């Protein structure tokens, strides 16, 4: 079985350490980042409490968010 480990650390990662599409986890602030083109962007949105059917910013479980904008979605 292949084990996938994402980059992790505190704070947003610098663009130089990520490949395009690679994920990085900010373990201090519980944030997820990826690199799109030359830029590192935060995935997900800052919101309120999470329940079993919604993402933290109110989207459904299959929505994908980049900079608080839905780029792909569907029903759970």
N, C-alpha and C positions, 0 to 999 in steps of 0.2 A: 504494500500500500504506500502510495506517495503522500508525504507530509508536506503541506504548504505552510510556510511561515512568512508572515508579513513583517515588513519593517515596523519597529515600534520604538517609542521614546517619548520624551516630554516636549510638547509644542509642535508646531507645524514643521514638517521636514523641508530642508532646502531642496530646490529643484534638481540640483546636481546629484543627489543621492537616489533619485527615483527614475525608473524607466517609464515611458508613456504607458498608462494603464495599470501600473503597479500600485498596490495599496500600502498605506502606512497608517499605523494606529498611534494616536496621541494618548498614552495610557494615563497621563496626569489629568486630562480634561475629558476623556472618553469621546474623542472625536476621530473621524475617519477621513483620510485624505487620499487623493490620487493625482497623477500628473496627466494633464490634457494639453497636448502640444508642449510649449515651453513652460506652462504655468502649473503650479500646484494648487488644487482647489479642494475645499472641504466638501465632503459628501454628507447629505442629510441636512436637517434644519434644526435650528434651536427652537424648542417649543416647550410645552408643558409636560405633565406626566404622561406616561405611555400605558396603554392598556393592551390586552391581548390581540386586538384587531386593528390598531392604528399605529403608525409611526409617530415619533415624538412631535411632529409638526402637523398631524392630523390626516396625513395621506393613508391610503389603505396599504395592506401588507405587501403588495406587489409593486408599489410605486418606487421609482428611482428618482432621487433628487440630486441636482448639482446646483450649488449656490442658491438654494431655496426655490428652484424651479423644477417642475415635473418634466422629465425628458422621455419617460416611458411609463405607462401605468396600465393597470388592469384591475380586475376584482380579485379579492382574496380567495 
